[in-house]
C-alpha cells in the first residue's frame, strides 16, 4: 500500500527533525509513519491492550516497535494510503509512548511544511493539508481544524525548537482530518437516529420551562427524519414516542437495521449555569485518554467494537459539529472523545453523539424550547449528511464562539 514510498519515509525519519519548515511537497496520498522513539518528550511505559468484554474486530496486542502496523481491521477509514482519500486501513490498537515531530509527519505524508506562527506565545504551527488547515499548539489539548475545536488526547510539546505530537494523535486525529473524507453516497444508505432518553429516563431538565431532555430529543429526531429521507437516506429511529429503550437495545436495533451510521441526539446540562455551547462526541481510540470521563473509569487499554471505525467516527463528528455551529451560531465547545458512552462503543458502524446545547444555561434553554431552534438543529444534521451538497468549505472564525 505504500506504493514505493516506504524507503523514502524511513529515510525522512532518519534524517532527524526540523522545526516548522522544510522544502514544500504535496500529495493527496497519506502514509502511516512510524513514530520517533527515545525522545526526551516520551511518556511513561505502556501497558498491553486488554480487549473489551463484548468482543471486537481487529485489535492487536503487538507493540509498535517503530514499524508500520499492517494488520487490517474492520472498516476504519482513517489510516491507509488511498488515491481517493482516506479509506480502509490499519489500527493502532495499543498504548504507545512514541512522539513524532509534526514536521517529520507532514513531510512523510508529502504535505507542505507546517508554518510556525511567530506571534503566538506557545509554539503554534499550521498544517495546510488537502482536507483543511490543522492548527496545533504546544501545551494545549485544543487543536483547530478549519477553525473548529478538536480535542487531542495528548498535549503537543516543544523540544529543542521542534513541535512534537503524540503518535496516536497523529494517526487517529490528524490523519483522518488531513484528506477530504470519502463518505458513502449510494442511495441505499441506512442511518439510525437515536433520540436520547425516554420514558422514566427523562434526561436533563430545562431551567427555562421545566421540560425535559427526552421531549426535545424526540422532537429533534422527528423533524430530522423527513429531511434525511428526502436526501436519500433510509431512516430508522430508536424510538418514536415516550418510551424507555435500553442502551443495549439501541445498539441491537442498529445491528438489525444494518445501519451505515448511528447518530445519537442529546442536550447537555452542567453544574454551572454559565456553561454553554455545542459538543460532539465519538468514541476514544484505544491508548488515548478521553476528553470527558464523568467519574467513570477511563481504561485506555480497552478495545471496543466501535474502535474499528475511529477514523470515520471523527470525520462524521467534524461534519456534524461544523454544520451545527454554522446553522445555530452556537458556542464551539469542540469535537470531543469519551469512552463511557455505551450507546457508541458497542456500535459496529460509525457512531456519533451530539449535544445540542445546555438546558442548564438560561439563554440556551430558552433557545432549545423554541421550535425554530430545534428545526435549525435538524437542518444542520441533514446538511452535514448531504454528501452531494457538502458543508461549505469555509473556516469558522468567530473567536467569541469558541470556548474550550
ZIQUI-V628661 format. One record per residue. NEAR is the number of other C-alpha atoms within 10 Angstrom. D_LAST is the distance of its C-alpha to the last C-alpha in whole Angstrom. Layout:
# ZIQUI-V628661
near:d_last
NEAR:D_LAST
NEAR:D_LAST
This chain:
# ZIQUI-V628661
near:d_last
11:38
14:37
8:40
8:41
13:38
15:38
10:40
11:38
21:35
14:37
12:38
14:35
20:33
11:37
9:36
11:33
21:30
16:30
22:27
23:25
15:28
16:31
8:34
12:32
13:33
16:31
13:32
19:31
20:32
24:29
23:30
26:29
23:30
22:30
26:28
22:29
16:30
11:32
13:29
9:28
18:25
16:26
14:24
9:27
9:29
14:29
14:30
17:32
21:30
18:31
19:32
15:30
10:33
10:33
12:34
18:32
17:33
19:33
26:32
18:33
15:34
13:35
17:33
17:32
12:35
12:33
12:35
15:34
19:33
13:35
13:36
17:35
19:33
20:33
22:31
26:28
28:27
33:25
24:27
24:31
21:32
19:33
11:35
12:33
22:30
28:28
21:30
19:32
24:31
24:31
29:29
26:27
28:28
25:28
24:26
25:26
20:26
25:26
26:24
27:25
27:25
27:23
27:26
29:28
30:26
27:26
22:30
24:31
24:29
19:31
23:28
19:28
26:27
28:23
17:23
19:22
15:20
10:22
8:21
10:17
9:18
14:17
21:18
24:17
24:19
20:19
23:21
20:22
24:24
16:26
19:23
18:20
18:19
21:16
23:14
27:14
25:13
21:15
14:14
15:10
17:9
23:7
25:10
19:11
24:14
21:16
20:13
26:10
25:7
27:9
22:9
28:12
23:14
20:15
18:14
26:16
22:18
18:21
13:25
9:28
12:26
18:25
27:21
29:21
28:19
26:20
27:23
27:21
20:18
24:21
24:23
23:20
22:17
25:19
24:22
27:22
26:19
27:22
22:25
16:25
20:25
15:29
15:28
11:31
13:33
9:36
10:38
11:38
15:34
19:33
24:30
26:29
24:27
26:26
26:26
29:24
25:27
22:30
13:33
11:33
16:29
17:28
19:24
20:22
20:24
24:23
19:23
17:25
12:28
12:28
16:28
20:26
25:24
26:27
19:28
23:25
24:25
25:28
17:29
25:26
26:27
19:31
18:30
22:28
20:31
16:34
18:31
20:31
14:35
10:35
16:33
16:35
23:33
19:35
19:33
18:33
21:32
25:31
19:33
14:34
15:35
15:34
15:35
16:33
18:33
14:32
17:29
12:32
12:34
25:31
21:30
17:34
16:34
24:32
15:35
9:38
14:36
15:36
20:33
19:31
20:27
26:26
25:23
23:22
24:21
25:19
25:18
23:15
21:16
13:15
8:16
9:15
15:16
13:13
19:11
25:11
23:10
26:11
26:10
28:13
26:14
30:17
29:19
31:18
32:21
28:23
23:23
25:19
20:17
22:15
19:11
15:13
14:16
9:17
7:20
10:21
9:23
18:21
16:24
20:23
22:26
23:27
29:27
27:27
22:29
26:26
33:25
31:28
26:25
27:22
30:22
29:23
28:21
29:18
24:20
22:20
27:17
26:16
20:19
24:18
27:14
29:15
24:18
27:17
22:14
16:18
17:20
18:18
14:16
19:13
20:10
27:8
23:5
25:7
27:10
24:10
26:14
21:16
27:19
19:21
17:21
15:25
24:25
30:23
26:24
23:28
26:28
26:30
26:28
29:25
28:23
27:20
26:18
23:16
18:15
28:16
24:15
29:15
30:19
23:18
23:17
18:20
16:19
24:17
24:20
16:23
18:21
23:22
18:25
12:26
14:28
11:27
18:23
22:24
19:26
19:23
24:21
23:24
21:25
24:22
24:22
23:26
23:25
21:23
23:26
17:28
15:29
9:32
10:30
12:26
17:23
11:24
9:23
11:21
14:17
19:15
11:15
12:14
11:11
9:11
17:10
18:7
14:4
13:0
